[in-house]
Amino acid sequence: MTQVILASTSAVRRELLAGAGLAFTAVGSGVDEEAVKARMLADGARPRAIAEALAAIKAEQVSRDFDGLVIGADQTLDLDGTLFDKVVDIEAARERLLRLRGRTHQLHAGVAVAQAGAVVWMQTVSASLTVRAFSDGFLDTYLARNGEAALTSVGCYHLEGEGVQLFEKVEGDYFAILGLPLQGLLDLFRARGVLAA
């Protein structure tokens, strides 16, 4: 049976794959994501292209060291064409959520599968999320309860938890919003005989 490797130590991505019934091993990619982003931004790349490139680079790098199929994934937050990274503290999380309040942003989730150092399949799925005009009081309560967890997400929210209350409208693939588009990936693994058809 073909071995599957997830080139990520993300708890959410591991949970999604395990929940879908896929047997896999998770390893860190070792990719310097900040250097890749900085180089691509200097070249004028858009957030969607950065998610795609990082997914491919992670998959390729790990597939040089492991046999089988290697999954690389990345997600970017795009507000009016500007790329946002994770924040470092609660005050920055407050500023991020205030900037998103009442506005629509996109999440771009790139996923790539590589074998022997080359990408053999890739997909990028984008979702559009509109943050409601929440009150300052709601924001204070939300951050008091979810602050540390919010720091683990670029948008400072987890849609699968209390963060869903931040939104007026969510359009797009739920799994892509969580950071790993699953449907196309599972189709690929069925076609490759990794999963039952």
C-alpha positions as a printed NumPy array, in Angstrom:
array([[  0.   ,   0.   ,   0.   ],
       [  1.192,   3.505,  -0.854],
       [  2.483,   5.459,   2.126],
       [  0.943,   8.9  ,   2.706],
       [  2.882,  11.662,   4.457],
       [  1.437,  14.985,   5.611],
       [  4.16 ,  17.638,   5.354],
       [  2.723,  19.537,   8.299],
       [  2.399,  19.293,  12.052],
       [ -0.855,  21.321,  12.041],
       [ -3.294,  19.8  ,  14.511],
       [ -6.29 ,  20.835,  12.387],
       [ -4.916,  19.257,   9.203],
       [ -4.067,  16.055,  11.077],
       [ -7.6  ,  15.931,  12.533],
       [ -9.213,  16.476,   9.124],
       [ -7.25 ,  13.673,   7.451],
       [ -7.75 ,  11.278,  10.356],
       [-11.456,  12.098,  10.461],
       [-11.709,  11.274,   6.752],
       [-10.257,   7.822,   7.445],
       [ -6.87 ,   8.326,   5.788],
       [ -3.85 ,   6.538,   7.275],
       [ -0.833,   8.877,   7.19 ],
       [  2.292,  10.033,   8.988],
       [  2.821,  13.728,   9.793],
       [  6.256,  15.358,   9.611],
       [  7.362,  18.98 ,   9.631],
       [  8.313,  20.321,   6.208],
       [ 11.323,  22.356,   7.325],
       [ 10.423,  25.05 ,   4.787],
       [ 11.298,  28.636,   5.751],
       [  7.829,  29.995,   4.998],
       [  8.676,  33.577,   5.937],
       [ 11.568,  33.668,   3.467],
       [  9.378,  32.27 ,   0.679],
       [  6.618,  34.8  ,   1.42 ],
       [  9.053,  37.709,   1.569],
       [ 10.629,  36.751,  -1.755],
       [  7.267,  36.265,  -3.458],
       [  5.803,  39.497,  -2.073],
       [  8.886,  41.383,  -3.285],
       [  8.157,  39.93 ,  -6.74 ],
       [  4.552,  41.149,  -6.563],
       [  2.865,  37.782,  -5.921],
       [ -0.733,  37.767,  -4.712],
       [ -1.921,  35.87 ,  -1.598],
       [ -3.494,  33.027,  -3.61 ],
       [ -0.248,  32.375,  -5.504],
       [  1.674,  32.329,  -2.226],
       [ -0.638,  29.657,  -0.77 ],
       [ -0.171,  27.561,  -3.92 ],
       [  3.612,  27.941,  -3.933],
       [  4.027,  27.109,  -0.245],
       [  1.861,  24.001,  -0.555],
       [  3.949,  22.796,  -3.504],
       [  7.311,  23.593,  -1.894],
       [  6.391,  21.752,   1.324],
       [  5.207,  18.673,  -0.578],
       [  8.253,  18.627,  -2.866],
       [ 10.76 ,  19.07 ,  -0.066],
       [  9.405,  16.282,   2.127],
       [  8.884,  13.938,  -0.847],
       [ 12.633,  13.979,  -1.48 ],
       [ 13.143,  12.177,   1.842],
       [ 10.103,   9.861,   1.956],
       [  8.641,   7.302,  -0.423],
       [  4.972,   7.532,  -1.259],
       [  2.619,  10.471,  -1.668],
       [  3.341,  13.651,   0.291],
       [  0.66 ,  16.237,   1.022],
       [  1.698,  19.877,   1.337],
       [ -0.793,  22.547,   2.334],
       [ -0.891,  26.236,   3.085],
       [ -3.516,  28.891,   3.612],
       [ -3.375,  32.653,   3.197],
       [ -5.726,  35.408,   4.315],
       [ -6.355,  38.028,   1.659],
       [ -7.995,  41.367,   2.498],
       [ -8.231,  43.548,  -0.6  ],
       [ -5.13 ,  41.909,  -2.074],
       [ -3.02 ,  42.257,   1.089],
       [ -1.529,  39.141,   2.686],
       [ -1.901,  38.787,   6.446],
       [  0.242,  36.585,   8.7  ],
       [ -0.53 ,  35.207,  12.163],
       [ -0.408,  37.726,  14.988],
       [  1.876,  37.402,  17.998],
       [ -0.23 ,  38.622,  20.917],
       [ -3.762,  39.427,  22.067],
       [ -3.485,  43.147,  21.292],
       [ -2.488,  42.347,  17.724],
       [ -5.423,  39.901,  17.541],
       [ -7.745,  42.721,  18.626],
       [ -6.333,  44.993,  15.913],
       [ -6.686,  42.235,  13.291],
       [-10.336,  41.57 ,  14.149],
       [-11.13 ,  45.292,  14.18 ],
       [ -9.573,  45.568,  10.729],
       [-11.705,  42.659,   9.474],
       [-14.908,  43.92 ,  11.167],
       [-17.652,  44.73 ,   8.686],
       [-15.529,  43.646,   5.721],
       [-15.165,  40.646,   3.426],
       [-11.9  ,  38.743,   3.123],
       [-10.788,  35.623,   1.304],
       [ -9.036,  32.517,   2.548],
       [ -6.989,  30.709,  -0.101],
       [ -6.169,  27.076,   0.723],
       [ -3.559,  25.43 ,  -1.456],
       [ -2.935,  21.687,  -1.353],
       [ -0.354,  19.771,  -3.367],
       [  0.688,  16.135,  -3.559],
       [  4.252,  15.288,  -4.512],
       [  6.125,  12.078,  -5.191],
       [  9.898,  11.719,  -5.545],
       [ 10.454,  15.473,  -5.432],
       [  7.838,  16.503,  -8.009],
       [  4.26 ,  17.73 ,  -7.662],
       [  1.82 ,  15.249,  -9.216],
       [ -1.431,  16.999,  -8.26 ],
       [ -2.454,  20.407,  -6.98 ],
       [ -5.59 ,  22.35 ,  -6.122],
       [ -6.378,  25.743,  -4.629],
       [ -9.784,  26.52 ,  -3.168],
       [-10.846,  29.987,  -2.061],
       [-13.61 ,  30.987,   0.322],
       [-15.14 ,  34.377,   1.011],
       [-15.98 ,  35.385,   4.587],
       [-17.822,  38.517,   5.688],
       [-17.211,  39.584,   9.274],
       [-20.218,  41.166,  10.946],
       [-20.155,  44.587,  12.58 ],
       [-19.732,  43.132,  16.082],
       [-19.59 ,  45.389,  19.132],
       [-16.445,  46.225,  21.074],
       [-18.038,  44.441,  24.037],
       [-18.438,  41.25 ,  22.014],
       [-14.804,  41.482,  20.911],
       [-13.623,  41.863,  24.52 ],
       [-15.601,  38.788,  25.59 ],
       [-14.502,  36.763,  22.569],
       [-10.815,  37.505,  23.156],
       [-11.092,  36.846,  26.893],
       [-12.435,  33.364,  26.165],
       [-10.554,  32.524,  22.968],
       [ -7.49 ,  34.763,  22.919],
       [ -4.693,  32.195,  23.064],
       [ -6.462,  29.874,  20.615],
       [ -7.116,  32.839,  18.3  ],
       [ -3.372,  33.382,  17.981],
       [ -3.042,  30.04 ,  16.166],
       [ -5.157,  31.237,  13.221],
       [ -4.229,  33.953,  10.735],
       [ -7.739,  35.41 ,  10.998],
       [ -7.77 ,  35.114,  14.81 ],
       [-10.812,  32.857,  14.648],
       [-11.757,  29.2  ,  14.435],
       [-14.923,  28.778,  12.401],
       [-15.537,  25.39 ,  14.031],
       [-15.763,  27.073,  17.461],
       [-17.021,  30.329,  18.94 ],
       [-15.331,  32.191,  16.097],
       [-18.38 ,  31.405,  13.954],
       [-20.143,  34.201,  15.849],
       [-17.87 ,  36.75 ,  14.177],
       [-19.448,  36.2  ,  10.774],
       [-22.371,  37.616,   8.858],
       [-21.795,  35.425,   5.794],
       [-19.511,  32.51 ,   4.886],
       [-19.267,  31.335,   1.274],
       [-17.082,  28.444,   0.225],
       [-15.76 ,  25.036,   1.095],
       [-15.781,  24.387,   4.845],
       [-12.637,  22.239,   4.742],
       [-10.762,  24.88 ,   2.743],
       [-11.684,  27.423,   5.414],
       [-10.16 ,  25.093,   8.007],
       [ -6.992,  24.933,   5.896],
       [ -7.16 ,  21.701,   3.889],
       [ -9.546,  21.23 ,   0.942],
       [-10.46 ,  17.557,   1.241],
       [-12.78 ,  16.58 ,  -1.617],
       [-10.284,  16.737,  -4.474],
       [ -7.566,  15.235,  -2.314],
       [ -9.747,  12.26 ,  -1.381],
       [-10.698,  11.792,  -5.062],
       [ -6.988,  11.625,  -5.909],
       [ -6.32 ,   9.012,  -3.223],
       [ -9.242,   6.905,  -4.438],
       [ -7.915,   7.12 ,  -8.006],
       [ -4.461,   6.075,  -6.765],
       [ -5.854,   3.128,  -4.796],
       [ -4.924,   4.588,  -1.414],
       [ -8.607,   4.715,  -0.428],
       [-11.405,   2.396,  -1.51 ],
       [-13.279,   3.704,  -4.556]])
